């Protein structure tokens, strides 16, 4: 569907990831300098110029599996380590949060305001580091350039594309349950009250006109809800009040993040089946972004004296238990190729890429875009 | 006025797409078919009128080249022509036409998809049967493809391409097939809210253009020479098709409208939106005196659901069906016996303010 969805998906999910990691780093009392390093490293990787160039190209949305791989690598771009269970939980929280934001956006173009809320927070995380700050600022410019000219219809297409990506995800998040924005069946609450979107009138009036354009009659009807006038317009520029709270940080040290696995609806299993049709190019789907991400590690993961592990659960036992008890249909099936920059992994990838080019001979496909980037990565 | 009947369970949930429900009533076999789109799959359910038998079928958007990525479906709609019924499926790669039970694909039309993805998405959306032998399908470029459909067999041909719209087509509607004579029998709508009114024929004739106000018209219907349009602002507007005169404007919904449907024999109008509401209205149109009346009859709230499809199950509007994003069922509502009588009384009782 829309070929302009991926940047918004990536930036918003990345933003949610940073909110959660920031909360966990503080909850686990990780020393401030290490915590800051992790946040800076991840943000630097997220906004790497080459990576963003690839991200902003018109393209279809990645599959859930492929996108999860990108975020796996992003989360490991620094000295922080996450176990499988914690990574799963992190990804669940990120995706459910953004799904909530997309669903609740009063107008499709408000997704851009949500993105700006995430960007504003990211900018705040790195406000003391000018080099990263300028990368973030440049990304604002790219977002503004690409998205502000779009029509309402084109934004709705983006929104519909995102909703297909989030279809059938009903993981229950305790912060949402507590705030009563999510029901116990995992579905979000859609209120029939509150302000109408900008550009929409409060439902209730019927106007009949004559052929010459005069209003002949006015009738009122009961709209069944309890609506109020629209709020003022948020800012679509680099700075300004976004007005909407969607996309702002809802976590704090005192509000821990939990997800509930039990009782997740069956329909998610069926959905996975539909998407799991055998795809001969499945490995190639270990996409450009993931490969670029893998080549961008800021810190060698080998050194154990600076590295540390972050747990998304309250205890190590809970984390282990979560891994064992995770229902099969909710596994992301991440293609496990090491997120390291060693030669062997890259050679493996080149070989796989080669197997799927038309002539089957890697050297003859040198003109294809993928190989150029792969070659570029080897030089990183 | 309307009460809930037993829902029909689906194999997958409905995707958030405009007009995501199509209904075909097959009286001789006492069956009704429903189709709902989920990503790259069309879910078809056939239900017997006695409510005892349900059968399911799933259709995938077929690609000539299996290795390419899946093609998402934008819409699936039944096209009822006098001689035959077809199920038309429009996706990112092209248009498929099946026999109405989904058993055989009779035609495939590939869209011109570029080698590499471009900034503007390519897809087909907006489907309608027109007159006796045409099926029209809209394209993201703004073009409307006119297919000539013979009374049987697979010799369907692309007869004309109408190029008036500059933005992606959202919905297409028609009226007057068979013996009825109409001046205008086709309306096409696009992402900018612009609408074109046509008369079908060997060469389709453009009769009128109704400009949009930069707000998407997501669903459109044509009835008694009147265009009924639903917009992203939640408004419904009624225009006289041939002249473009605005007859009525309704602040109908608090969010983007996703579906409109008309029951042609009774003048009942159904509107459904992201705001969780399905509303039933009564239209009264007298073309001779140019008078249009619209009255609100009923609200149905599908809690915590963004509705993406709502259709009457019969020409009188006695029953209707609803689909919602992430919902794996088709909700059904049936009018109460006295409902029909209420129609005549209700609109007169509405509070009225003379201007």
Interface residues (C-beta under 8 A of the other chain):
Chain A: X1 X2 X3 X4 X57 X58 X59 X60 X103 X106 X107 X108 X151 X152 X153 X154 X156 X157 X159 X160 X163 X164 X167 X168 X170 X183 X187 X188 X189 X190 X192 X196 X197 X199 X200 X201 X202 X203 X204 X205 X206 X207 X208 X209 X211 X213 X215 X216 X217 X218 X219 X220 X221 X222 X223 X224 X225 X227 X267 X270 X271 X274 X275 X277 X280 X281
Chain B: X11 X12 X13 X15 X16 X17 X38 X39 X40 X41 X67 X69 X70 X72 X74 X92 X116 X117 X118 X119 X120 X121 X123 X167 X168 X170 X190 X191 X192 X214 X215 X216 X218 X232 X233 X234 X235 X245 X246 X247 X248 X249 X250 X251 X252 X253 X254 X255 X256 X275 X276 X277 X290 X292 X293 X294 X295 X296 X299 X301 X303 X304 X305 X306 X325 X326 X328 X350 X351 X352 X353 X354 X355
